[in-house]
Amino acid sequence: MVDKQKESARLAKRLGQKIAVRRKQLSWTQDQLAERVGVYAETISRFERGENLPSLLTLDRLATTLEADVSEMLSRATNIR
């Protein structure tokens, strides 16, 4: 059986990297993304560092704001626009 904590940590790290890459492609700061999504900048920072996973609602808002699909954000592939 796969260790759920390790798998969750890997997912958080991968998702965080994708959020950061896409945010930078849009030339936005963490503050700007946070304002658009409706969360604190520290929350975006925690997501990008892989410390926390967003709720499904927040993930959907992130993907919409970043003009990406939720499936892109969660995929193992690294090709985000």
C-alpha positions in Angstrom: 0.0 0.0 0.0 1.3 3.5 -0.9 2.0 5.7 2.0 -0.8 8.3 1.8 1.2 11.0 3.5 4.1 10.7 1.1 1.8 10.6 -1.9 0.0 13.7 -0.6 3.3 15.5 -0.1 4.4 14.7 -3.6 1.0 15.9 -5.0 1.3 19.1 -3.0 4.9 19.7 -4.2 3.9 19.1 -7.9 0.8 21.2 -7.7 2.7 24.0 -6.0 5.4 24.0 -8.7 2.7 24.3 -11.3 0.9 27.1 -9.6 4.2 29.0 -9.3 5.2 28.4 -12.9 1.8 29.5 -14.3 1.7 32.6 -12.0 5.1 33.7 -13.2 4.1 33.1 -16.8 1.4 35.6 -16.2 3.9 38.0 -14.5 1.8 38.1 -11.4 3.1 38.3 -7.8 1.7 36.0 -5.1 -0.2 39.0 -3.8 -1.9 39.6 -7.1 -2.8 35.9 -7.5 -4.1 35.8 -3.9 -6.3 38.8 -4.5 -7.8 37.3 -7.7 -8.5 34.0 -6.0 -9.7 35.5 -2.7 -7.1 34.1 -0.3 -4.2 35.5 1.6 -0.8 35.8 -0.1 0.6 33.5 2.6 -1.8 30.9 1.5 -0.5 31.1 -2.1 3.0 30.9 -0.7 2.2 27.7 1.2 0.6 26.2 -1.8 3.6 27.0 -4.0 6.0 25.5 -1.4 3.9 22.4 -1.2 3.1 22.8 2.4 -0.6 22.8 1.9 -3.1 21.4 -0.6 -6.0 23.7 -1.6 -9.5 22.6 -1.1 -11.4 21.5 -4.3 -13.2 24.9 -4.4 -9.9 26.8 -4.1 -8.2 24.6 -6.6 -11.0 25.3 -9.1 -10.7 29.0 -8.5 -6.9 28.8 -8.9 -7.2 26.9 -12.1 -9.8 29.3 -13.5 -7.8 32.4 -12.5 -4.6 30.9 -13.9 -6.4 30.0 -17.1 -5.6 26.3 -16.7 -7.6 23.1 -16.3 -7.8 21.4 -12.9 -6.6 18.2 -14.7 -3.5 20.1 -16.0 -2.8 21.3 -12.5 -3.0 17.8 -11.0 -1.4 15.8 -13.8 2.1 14.4 -13.4 3.1 16.0 -16.7 4.9 19.3 -16.4 3.6 21.1 -19.5 1.5 24.0 -18.4 1.0 26.6 -21.1 
